[in-house]
Amino acid sequence: MTRIILVRLPDWRLRFDALITERLHTPFAWGRNDCALFAADNVLALTGVDPAFGLRGHASARQAARTLRQRGDLATLVDLNLGPSCTPALATQGDVVMVPMGGRLALGVCLSAEYAAGPGAAGLLQTSMANAVCAWKVG
């Protein structure tokens, strides 16, 4: 499989801000606004490329888990689409990160050197970047 080289669009900051504003109060929903699709939507906003091959449309945790099992695990899936992970200290605004959220490791998006965010029950949840396990550069 050939990985697409991602390049951030010239207006990526405006697109990033629009995504974060849109999702600020959007609750977590499997197949629409779960951690993997939030990260994929972020990549789409920043680069114009949708890395969510076969991930859209699952309606439950069970369907999402089955999709992930078919592809390995969450980190492997991101590696396949964004390349190898890096230390969270290298993450900048808009990069994808893996952080503990809701008692499990989940994908989020780096907001700044201090904070990352991911979908929660009532909208985006912020967590400290100090909690990040790994990160993937987006473009």
C-alpha positions as CSV (number, residue, x, y, z in Angstrom):
1,M,0.0,0.0,0.0
2,T,1.4,3.4,-1.0
3,R,0.9,6.1,1.6
4,I,-0.2,9.5,0.3
5,I,2.1,12.4,1.2
6,L,0.0,14.9,3.1
7,V,0.5,18.6,2.7
8,R,-1.4,21.2,4.7
9,L,-3.6,23.5,2.7
10,P,-2.7,27.2,2.7
11,D,-5.8,28.0,4.8
12,W,-5.4,25.1,7.2
13,R,-5.5,27.3,10.3
14,L,-8.9,28.7,9.3
15,R,-10.2,25.2,8.5
16,F,-8.8,23.9,11.8
17,D,-10.5,26.6,13.8
18,A,-13.8,25.9,12.0
19,L,-13.6,22.2,12.8
20,I,-12.8,22.8,16.5
21,T,-15.6,25.4,16.7
22,E,-18.1,23.0,14.9
23,R,-17.2,20.1,17.3
24,L,-17.0,22.1,20.5
25,H,-20.5,21.0,21.6
26,T,-21.0,18.0,19.3
27,P,-21.4,14.9,21.4
28,F,-19.4,11.7,20.8
29,A,-21.2,9.4,18.4
30,W,-19.9,6.1,16.9
31,G,-19.4,6.4,13.2
32,R,-20.0,10.2,13.1
33,N,-17.9,11.8,15.9
34,D,-15.8,9.2,17.6
35,C,-12.1,9.6,18.2
36,A,-10.9,8.0,14.9
37,L,-13.3,10.0,12.8
38,F,-12.6,13.2,14.7
39,A,-8.9,12.7,13.9
40,A,-9.7,11.8,10.3
41,D,-11.9,14.9,9.9
42,N,-9.1,17.0,11.3
43,V,-6.7,15.5,8.6
44,L,-9.3,16.2,6.0
45,A,-9.8,19.8,7.1
46,L,-6.0,20.4,7.1
47,T,-5.0,18.6,4.0
48,G,-8.1,17.9,1.9
49,V,-7.4,14.2,2.1
50,D,-9.7,11.8,4.0
51,P,-7.8,9.0,5.7
52,A,-10.9,7.3,7.1
53,F,-11.0,4.4,4.6
54,G,-13.8,2.1,5.7
55,L,-14.3,3.7,9.1
56,R,-17.3,5.9,8.4
57,G,-20.8,4.6,9.2
58,H,-20.2,2.1,12.0
59,A,-23.0,2.7,14.5
60,S,-21.7,1.0,17.6
61,A,-18.6,0.3,19.7
62,R,-18.8,-3.4,18.5
63,Q,-18.8,-2.4,14.8
64,A,-15.9,0.0,15.4
65,A,-13.9,-2.7,17.3
66,R,-14.5,-5.1,14.5
67,T,-13.3,-2.6,11.9
68,L,-10.2,-1.9,14.0
69,R,-9.4,-5.7,14.5
70,Q,-9.5,-6.2,10.7
71,R,-6.8,-3.5,10.4
72,G,-4.7,-4.2,13.5
73,D,-5.2,-1.6,16.2
74,L,-5.8,2.1,16.4
75,A,-2.1,3.0,16.4
76,T,-1.4,0.7,13.4
77,L,-4.3,2.2,11.5
78,V,-3.0,5.7,12.0
79,D,0.6,4.6,11.1
80,L,-0.7,3.3,7.8
81,N,-2.3,6.6,6.9
82,L,-0.1,9.2,8.5
83,G,3.3,7.4,8.8
84,P,5.2,6.4,11.9
85,S,4.3,8.1,15.2
86,C,6.7,10.5,16.9
87,T,7.2,11.7,20.5
88,P,4.3,14.0,21.7
89,A,6.9,16.7,22.3
90,L,7.1,17.2,18.5
91,A,3.4,17.6,18.0
92,T,2.1,21.0,16.9
93,Q,-1.4,22.4,16.4
94,G,-3.4,20.1,14.2
95,D,-1.3,17.0,14.7
96,V,-3.0,13.8,15.7
97,V,-2.2,12.4,19.2
98,M,-3.1,9.4,21.3
99,V,-4.2,10.3,24.8
100,P,-6.0,8.6,27.7
101,M,-9.7,9.7,27.5
102,G,-12.6,8.0,29.2
103,G,-10.5,5.3,30.7
104,R,-8.9,4.2,27.4
105,L,-6.4,5.3,24.8
106,A,-8.1,7.5,22.2
107,L,-7.2,9.7,19.3
108,G,-7.3,13.4,19.7
109,V,-5.9,16.5,18.1
110,C,-3.2,18.8,19.4
111,L,-4.6,22.2,20.1
112,S,-1.4,23.7,21.4
113,A,1.8,22.7,23.2
114,E,-0.2,22.4,26.4
115,Y,-3.6,20.8,25.3
116,A,-5.2,18.2,23.1
117,A,-8.9,17.6,22.5
118,G,-11.1,14.7,21.5
119,P,-14.8,14.0,21.4
120,G,-16.7,13.4,24.7
121,A,-20.3,13.0,25.8
122,A,-21.1,16.7,25.6
123,G,-18.6,17.9,23.1
124,L,-14.8,18.3,23.0
125,L,-12.8,17.2,26.0
126,Q,-9.5,18.8,26.7
127,T,-6.6,17.0,28.2
128,S,-3.0,17.9,28.9
129,M,-0.4,17.2,26.1
130,A,1.7,15.8,29.0
131,N,-0.7,12.8,29.0
132,A,-0.1,12.1,25.3
133,V,1.4,8.7,24.5
134,C,2.4,9.4,20.9
135,A,1.7,11.7,18.1
136,W,1.5,11.8,14.3
137,K,2.5,14.7,12.1
138,V,-0.2,16.0,9.7
139,G,1.4,17.4,6.7
